[in-house]
Amino acid sequence: MQSDRRICAFRGWWTGSPPKRSPEDLRIPRLVDRVATEEISEVILALNATIDGQTTAHYIADQLQGQAKLTSLAQGVPIGGELDYLDDGTISAAMQARKEI
């Protein structure tokens, strides 16, 4: 577990996993065990916006089965991004993650 000063909006602990590995390599069984035995109220997924990332997110959701709140980082338009240069997938993700101002 690590603390990262770049994530100043979140006060908690995070851990990373290597991409494109088996569930054991991703330490998913350890995550499921920790959620079941510790007072973890939320698991925030920071996965690549790819099919592999989405598949991993669904797998983790199935494994946790509502034991903790499961969220993911927002995806879409980066800060300072020019709309003219964004692909359709990025714009679609941004539209789905929109919020009221």
N, C-alpha and C positions, 0 to 999 in steps of 0.2 A: 504494500500500500504506500502511496505517496501523496504528498500535498504539492500543489502546483500554484505558484503565485500568479500565473497567467489566468487562472480560473477564479478571479476575485469575486465574481457574483455568486459563487457556490462555496459554502463552507462545509467541507466533508472530506472524505478520503476517496481516492480513486485507484484503480489498478488497470494496467493495460494487458492486452493479449496479442500474441503474434497473429497476423492474418492468415487465412486459408489453411487452417489446421483442423485436426479432429477435435471433437468436444473435450477430450481429455487434455489435449495440448492447449486449448483455450481456457482451461481450468473452470469449465462450466459446472462440473460436479461439485467443486469446492465452493463456487458461488451459491449454488442451490443449498448446500449444507450450511453456509454462513447465514443465508437469509432465514433458514429454518431455525437456527439455534441462537442467533444474535438479534438484537433489536434494530433491524434494518427496515426502514419504512419506505425507501425508494431506491430503485436501481435505475441509473441513467445509462442508456446505451449510447456509446459514441462509436458508431460503426461506419464503414465506407458506404456511400450511397450507390451500392451495386447490388446485383442479384445475390452475391455471396453474403453481403451485409444484411440484406433483408431476410434471407434464409436463416442466418444466424439469429437474428432478432426474433423470428417466429419460433425457432427451436428453444431459445431461452424463455420466451413467454410460455411455451408449453411446459417446460420444466419447472418454472416457478408457480404455475397454476394459481395465480392470484394471491400469493403469499406476501407480496409487497407491490407497491405502486411501480409500474414499469413505464419509463419514458425514454425518449430519444432526443438527441440534439436536433435543433431545427435545421432544415435544409432549404436551400433556395438562393436568393440573391445575396451575394457577399456585400459587406459594407464597402461602399465606394464603387460597386459594380455598375457597369453601363448596360442598360437593358438591351441595347442594340447588339451586344456581343454575347448574349446568353443563349444557350441551346433550349429547345422546347422542353426537355425533361427538367431543367433547372427552373424554368418559368412555371411549369406545372407544379413542381414541388413547392415553390414559393407561394403560389396561389392557394394550395391546400393548407399551408402553414400560416396563412395570413392572420392578423390580429387587429382588433379594433383600436383606433387611436383617439 
